[in-house]
Amino acid sequence: MLQCSCSLFVRRFSCIGWKLNTRTTIIAKSLLKGPKLKSYGLAHRLFNLSSLFGIGFIKLSPFDHFLSPVLCESPKERNSTQIQSANDEWTIKDLFDLLLPETFTIFCAVLSALLAAVMNVLIPLHLGEFVDVLSGCFGGAVTVSYLYTPALKLCGAYLCQSLATFLYIGLLASAGERIAVRLRRALFRSLVYREVAYFDVQNSGKLLESITSDVQTFKSSFKQCISHGLKNTIQVIGSVYALLKISSTLTFTLMGSLPCVVLVGSLMGAELRRLSQNVHSQNSIAASTAEETFTHIRSVKALALEENQNTKFCIESEEARRLNEKLGYGIGLFQGLSNFALNGIVLGVLYVGGHLISRDELKPGDLMSFLVTTQTVQRSLAQLSLLYGHVVRGNSALSRIFGTLRSSAVECNESSLFNRSPLLYTNLCDLWRQPGQAPQLCFDAVQFAYPTRPETFVLNELNMTIPAGKVVALVGHSGAGELAITSVCSYIHYLLRLY
């Protein structure tokens, strides 16, 4: 006797009084000549052909026929082929194909980011020039008219920097949203055509998170890598060159105090990122507990599990609260130490710069330029320190997305028999509603098991006949298989693949 998991094999069934119209006959003939059906026997063709008609019952053949036995995989092998891993790594080609439609927009955004970075480097230099002229005006060495040129340079730099910032942020937002919507469409299409066995095993919340959270994470990381990564790298290189040009003595003094600050900040930042990931994971667990409870609320009520689920949710919520509080104190400590270190560095620069000014080795405008450039370097390094986290999150999200797209390959393509025409489905249902046209369903020694419980047969040696045009009531205790029969008749669970 044939034993099948994740599917149903009906060895015998019949239809009464079903006449095919012209459209149905043409489609059927074209599909029977397809490459996927050339190796099948006539019985197999009729068996698979019924899936085209979109009927809401078991796959029916328009002829009374006994199907020959088919070869199928073992339950374990079938489960392993249905539920595939979604952790495939993405390739450069995948990323290139994803970004190709937005190449021009991304190129313009990159140019705008470079222009903004250059302006951020030039602004402190123009500001120092303006301060030098202003100090000369106070001393009576020059007149106020000398302020016009540095003021115009400074205003032009501010205007270019603002315009470039607007362009690269807007263009990146536009490109990111277009990429995100293409990914969401591809993910939804790849998942919606999966067999029901896939959804029996996978958590619906995780699938929804793949469409929403993973795509959002990749989009955010993509924008951060271009805007913050590229722009801040150029700013750091240009600012360091400007610092050396202004005063090499101040620059080396500043660089001598940075390694210790950067080391401590990096260690604390790594710990905070790890703690943040734990917080996110714990919040997801608490949300998943609530989602599962509300999704299966009827089972919870029937088994009086309200208090049990409430206790479980309270435990997970309390753990999430503890981790969030710990993260909050950690962020506060990090910010406090950062402010202390930065203010100390500024004080040290002012102290050394004052000595240089007193010896006429540095002008007041140069000291102002040095301080502003130092702040630019500090902000750029702070954002670059977070870039690695964005890269890791974006890489992980993109790997999960492409893993889902590959493992959830669309099974219903243009040449597939599972592609049903809505018009054909409607015409067939209208035909069956007519007197004497409804088919008769026959179950002959049917065995069925869900993919999550392949060792437990819901239907075991089921023999039943549903007369044509009759309403049959299925009565039994909970778990007897009434829902399984209804699901099979409604074509929720696919029949066994034919070889």
C-alpha angles and dihedrals in degrees: 000000000000114000118195133180124202090014146055128238117199109194097192136020137144141207125212126214099347113157119187119224124223096265092050092049093051093050092045093052092049092050094046088058093050121117093246092061102042093091095048127092123242092262091052091049093052090045094053094037092066090068089067093063093064094226117176095227136059115315102282131198118217089231135059102255141153109226117223118239116275133210117245138176123256117267092253094050092045093052091050092053095045098048108048130178116268097203100094114144119241122235134219088254091056091052092045092051089049095051098036097091090053098044096117094046092048091047091053090047091052092051090049091050091051091050091050090050092051091049091050089056095047097046095072090049092051089045091055091050089051092050092050092053091044092052088049090054091053090051093049094241095118137018129248091257089074088068093068097077098049090040091054091047090051093047091048091051091049091049094048091046092051093047093047091049091051092049099048094044093047095044093047091049091051094047092044094052092049091050091046095051091050090051093048092050092048092047094048093048093048092050101041091059094051119113119261089250088070092056092045089064103032124073111246090217091057091050091050090048089054091057096043113021100033093048091046091049093051092046092051093046091048092054093044093051093053101037102035099023100049097032096047093046090056090045093053093049094046094043094051089052089049092049092052090048093051098046128341091193093058091042095055090044090054094045091052092062097043103074094065093047093047093048094051092044093050093051093048091045092052091051092048091050091051091049091047090054090051090051092051091049093049092048089052091051092052092047091047090053091054092044094052091047094052093041092055096032092136092057090045091053094044093052095038092238096146095110092043093052091043091054092047092049092048091052093050092044092050091051090049090051092051093050092046092052091049090050091049093053090046092053090048092052091047093050092046094051091044092054091047093050094046094048090049091052091049090050091050092050091050091049095050092040091053090056090050092050091050089055092046091244092120135032124225091245091053090052090051091049090048093052094048092045090049090055089049090053090047093053092045093050091047091054092043090053088061093046094083090058091051090049092051093047092046092048092049093047093048091048091053091047095051091040089056092046091052098042091042094050110172107264094188108068132153094281097040122114090223091069103104126196111229091212092051091048091051093048091049093050090048089051093051092050090064117096113273095009102093116108127238119236121214124187113197116187093325119184122191137174132174116246092241091056106031093160093057115073114210091186117032120180092338114187115183140138125208108200118228114269094006132121112230122194118214111210126182146114122288112292095019092122105261092128091045091055091048091049092049093048090048089053093241092134115050122235121246118289113254122228 
